Amino acid sequence: MPDQNGQEETSELLLASMIFFEPILEPILKELKPRSLCEIGIDQGRFTRKLLEFCKDQSCNYTGIDPKILDQQLLDLAHDGVRFIQEKSVDVLPDLPPHELYIIDGDHNYYTVKQEIRLIFQHPEHLPVFLFHDTAWPFARRDLYYDPETIPVDQRNPYSADGGPWPGKQNLSEDGFCATESMCIATAEGGPDNGVLTAIEDAKSEKIIPEIYRTTSIPIVFGCTLLYPSNMVSASALKKIKQLGNSTETLHPLLESMESNRLRLYLELVASWKKFNKLDETYGALITKYKELMGKYRDLHDHSDQLLDDYRDLARHKRDLETKIGNSS
């Protein structure tokens, strides 16, 4: 059912997904008119399905890369012009033909993102457009490793699978983001070679990304950054990109504050729910103990009643003996 803005509502509640950016990105993508796009990081395939619809309408070839595609039904959609590759991006990109648009939402760490950028620019004449997810908190300045063993030891930051980031806290927190998902997350935020946005900035400063490239970022839903060659896109596409950039720049303080507040509310709710579950478990254990004690109390009560009956029998017997002794004397 469409909402008040004409968008289709979904019963699924999501904390973050590239699909949230679709209403503001689609007009830009239509003006870019890519003939091929590559999506790195598919996960459940929510945004992928939107991209496949876009590619069908725009006669655009699609390539999706993910070591493990969770929605296996997507694989049935492969045909001429639609290709899925279940391998790591850094293993695939060296042999992959250039694409005009890259959507990077895979392994959210400095090493992987920088390598992906380097490999995409292995063709000097290749000047694609990029869309990066997770360029805001929590992984803009902190690495996440889905499989840390695939990252060279000297390229990995110290990490932990216990705890997650919490806004405003340097160290990982027991109740932090992703704390219950067994993800490996850098123990410290910031510093060199740490995080998705840091990788993009360093790739620019090291001239891996040509100087003609500009960025526009949206600081909500974990952040989305558009990286584009400013003098190579069409005038109509550039106009829409600048409109987005101007709007984002004007609203940036509000959007950033709302995003921080949204995430704090979510984490506080999760922490409260965990506390409730612990209290509920404790209450359940107390009820179990109470029932055990009540059972023992009933046993004691029954035993007490039996002792009282025995005492009364003994008292009657004593009185009978005393009466007999009295009569015999």
C-alpha positions in Angstrom: 0.0 0.0 0.0 1.5 3.4 -0.9 2.2 5.9 1.9 1.2 9.6 1.9 4.2 10.3 -0.4 3.2 7.6 -2.9 5.9 5.3 -1.9 5.2 1.6 -1.4 5.2 0.7 2.3 6.8 -2.5 3.5 6.0 -4.6 6.6 9.7 -5.2 7.1 11.4 -2.8 9.5 15.0 -2.0 8.6 17.7 -0.1 10.5 19.8 0.5 7.4 19.7 -0.4 3.7 20.7 1.2 0.4 17.0 0.8 -0.5 16.2 3.9 1.6 18.3 6.0 -0.8 16.5 4.8 -3.9 13.9 7.6 -4.2 16.7 10.3 -4.3 19.2 8.2 -6.3 17.0 6.9 -9.0 16.5 10.3 -10.7 20.3 10.7 -10.8 20.9 7.2 -12.1 18.4 7.8 -14.9 20.3 10.9 -16.0 23.6 9.1 -15.8 22.2 6.5 -18.2 24.8 3.8 -17.3 25.1 0.9 -19.8 26.5 -1.4 -17.1 26.6 -1.4 -13.3 28.3 -3.5 -10.7 26.9 -4.0 -7.2 29.4 -5.2 -4.6 27.7 -6.5 -1.5 24.2 -8.0 -2.0 23.2 -9.3 1.4 19.4 -10.0 1.4 19.1 -8.5 -2.1 16.6 -5.8 -1.2 18.3 -3.0 -3.2 19.5 -5.6 -5.8 15.9 -6.2 -6.9 15.4 -2.4 -7.4 18.6 -2.3 -9.4 17.5 -5.2 -11.6 14.2 -3.3 -12.3 16.2 -0.2 -13.1 18.6 -2.2 -15.4 15.6 -3.8 -17.2 14.0 -0.4 -17.8 17.3 1.3 -18.9 18.7 -1.6 -20.9 21.7 -1.7 -18.5 23.8 -4.8 -17.8 24.0 -5.8 -14.2 26.8 -7.7 -12.3 26.4 -8.6 -8.6 29.3 -9.7 -6.5 29.0 -11.3 -3.0 30.8 -14.3 -1.5 27.5 -15.6 -0.2 24.2 -14.4 -1.7 21.6 -14.9 1.0 18.6 -14.7 -1.2 19.1 -17.7 -3.5 16.0 -16.8 -5.5 18.0 -13.9 -7.0 20.2 -16.5 -8.8 17.2 -17.6 -10.8 17.0 -14.1 -12.2 20.4 -14.4 -14.0 20.2 -14.2 -17.8 21.9 -12.3 -20.6 22.8 -9.0 -19.1 22.4 -10.1 -15.5 25.3 -11.9 -13.8 25.9 -13.0 -10.2 29.4 -13.9 -8.9 29.7 -15.5 -5.5 33.3 -14.6 -4.8 35.2 -11.9 -2.9 35.3 -8.6 -4.8 39.1 -8.2 -4.6 39.4 -11.6 -6.3 36.9 -10.8 -9.0 37.7 -7.2 -10.0 41.1 -7.8 -11.6 39.5 -9.8 -14.4 36.2 -8.0 -14.5 35.5 -5.7 -17.5 35.0 -2.0 -16.6 31.5 -0.9 -15.6 30.1 2.6 -15.8 28.6 2.5 -12.3 29.8 0.8 -9.1 27.7 0.4 -5.9 30.0 -0.6 -3.1 28.3 -2.0 0.0 30.4 -5.0 0.8 33.1 -5.6 3.4 33.1 -2.3 5.4 36.8 -1.9 6.1 39.7 0.3 4.9 41.7 -2.4 3.2 38.9 -3.9 1.2 37.3 -0.6 0.1 40.7 0.9 -0.9 41.6 -2.3 -2.8 38.2 -2.2 -4.6 38.9 1.4 -5.7 42.4 0.6 -6.8 41.3 -2.4 -8.9 38.4 -0.5 -10.5 40.8 2.2 -11.6 43.3 -0.3 -13.1 42.2 0.9 -16.5 43.5 4.5 -16.8 40.8 5.6 -19.2 38.0 4.1 -17.0 36.1 6.9 -15.2 33.0 5.4 -13.6 30.6 6.8 -11.0 30.5 5.3 -7.5 27.9 4.9 -4.8 29.4 4.0 -1.4 27.3 2.9 1.6 28.5 3.1 5.2 30.3 6.4 4.9 28.8 7.7 8.2 28.9 6.3 11.7 29.6 3.6 12.7 31.9 2.4 9.9 33.1 5.7 8.4 36.1 5.7 10.8 36.0 2.1 12.1 36.7 -1.2 10.3 34.3 -4.1 10.2 35.5 -7.5 9.1 33.1 -10.2 8.1 36.1 -12.6 7.8 39.2 -11.0 9.3 41.4 -13.9 8.1 40.9 -12.7 4.5 42.6 -9.3 5.4 46.4 -9.3 5.5 47.7 -9.2 9.1 49.5 -6.0 8.6 46.4 -4.4 7.1 44.0 -5.3 10.0 43.3 -3.1 12.9 43.0 -4.7 16.4 39.4 -6.1 16.5 37.0 -7.9 18.7 33.9 -10.0 18.2 32.6 -9.0 21.6 30.7 -5.7 21.8 29.9 -3.0 19.3 30.3 0.7 18.7 28.2 3.2 20.7 27.9 6.8 19.5 30.3 9.0 21.4 32.3 6.1 22.9 35.8 5.3 21.7 35.8 1.7 22.9 33.4 -1.1 22.0 30.3 -1.5 24.3 28.6 -4.6 25.5 25.3 -3.1 24.2 26.8 -1.4 21.1 25.8 -1.8 17.5 26.1 -5.3 16.1 27.2 -6.5 19.6 24.9 -9.6 19.3 25.8 -10.4 15.6 29.3 -11.9 16.1 30.9 -9.4 13.8 34.6 -8.5 14.1 34.9 -4.8 14.7 37.9 -2.6 15.2 38.4 -1.9 18.9 39.1 1.7 18.4 37.5 4.4 16.2 39.5 6.8 14.1 43.2 6.9 13.3 44.9 6.0 10.1 43.8 3.2 7.8 40.5 2.7 9.6 37.0 2.9 8.1 35.2 3.2 4.8 35.3 7.0 4.5 39.0 7.1 5.4 39.7 4.7 2.6 37.9 6.9 0.1 39.7 10.1 1.3 43.1 8.4 1.2 42.4 7.0 -2.3 41.8 10.6 -3.4 44.8 12.1 -1.6 47.1 9.3 -3.0 45.8 10.0 -6.6 44.3 6.6 -6.9 41.1 8.5 -7.6 41.7 11.1 -10.4 41.6 14.7 -9.4 38.5 15.4 -11.5 36.4 13.4 -9.0 34.0 15.1 -6.6 31.9 13.7 -3.7 28.4 14.3 -2.4 27.4 12.6 0.8 24.2 11.9 2.6 24.8 11.6 6.4 21.9 9.4 7.3 21.1 5.6 7.3 24.8 4.9 7.9 25.8 7.3 5.1 25.8 7.2 1.3 28.5 8.9 -0.7 28.3 9.6 -4.5 31.8 9.8 -6.1 31.7 11.1 -9.7 34.0 12.6 -12.4 32.7 16.2 -12.5 33.5 16.9 -16.1 32.5 13.6 -17.5 28.8 13.2 -16.5 26.0 14.7 -18.5 24.8 18.3 -17.7 21.4 17.0 -16.6 23.0 14.4 -14.2 25.4 17.0 -12.9 22.5 19.3 -12.2 20.6 16.7 -10.1 23.8 15.8 -8.3 24.4 19.4 -7.4 20.8 19.8 -6.2 21.3 16.8 -3.9 24.6 18.2 -2.7 23.1 21.6 -2.0 20.2 20.2 -0.2 22.4 17.8 1.9 24.8 20.7 2.7 21.9 22.9 3.9 20.3 20.1 6.0 23.5 18.5 7.1 23.4 19.6 10.8 19.8 18.5 11.1 20.3 15.2 9.3 23.5 14.4 11.3 21.7 15.2 14.6 18.7 13.1 13.6 20.9 10.1 12.6 22.7 10.2 15.9 19.5 10.5 17.8 17.9 7.6 15.8 20.8 5.3 16.5 21.0 6.2 20.2 17.3 5.5 20.5 17.7 2.2 18.8 20.7 1.2 21.0 19.0 2.3 24.2 15.9 0.3 23.2 18.1 -2.8 22.5 20.0 -2.3 25.8 16.7 -1.9 27.7 15.3 -5.0 26.0 18.4 -7.0 27.0 17.9 -5.8 30.6 14.2 -6.8 30.5 15.2 -10.3 29.2 17.7 -10.7 32.0 15.1 -9.6 34.5 12.6 -11.9 32.9 15.0 -14.8 33.2 15.8 -13.9 36.8 12.0 -13.7 37.6 11.5 -17.1 35.9 14.3 -18.6 38.0 12.8 -17.1 41.2 9.3 -18.5 40.3 10.9 -21.9 39.8 12.7 -21.7 43.2 9.4 -20.4 44.8 7.5 -23.4 43.4 10.2 -25.8 44.7 10.1 -24.1 48.2 6.3 -24.2 48.2 6.5 -28.0 47.4 8.9 -28.4 50.3 6.7 -26.2 52.5 3.7 -28.4 51.7 5.7 -31.5 52.6 6.7 -29.9 55.9 3.2 -28.9 56.5 2.0 -32.4 55.9 4.7 -33.7 58.2 3.8 -31.2 60.8 0.1 -32.3 60.7 1.2 -35.9 61.0 3.4 -35.0 64.0 0.5 -33.1 65.6 -1.8 -36.1 65.1 0.8 -38.4 66.6 1.2 -36.0 69.6 -2.6 -36.0 70.2 -2.6 -39.8 70.1 0.2 -39.9 72.6 -1.6 -37.3 74.8 -4.8 -39.4 74.8 -2.8 -42.5 75.5 -1.1 -40.7 78.4 -4.5 -39.6 79.9 -5.8 -43.2 79.5 -2.8 -44.5 81.4 -3.1 -41.9 84.1 -6.8 -42.8 84.5 -6.1 -46.5 84.8 -3.4 -45.9 87.4 -5.7 -43.6 89.4 -8.5 -46.2 89.4 -6.1 -49.1 90.4 -4.9 -47.2 93.4 
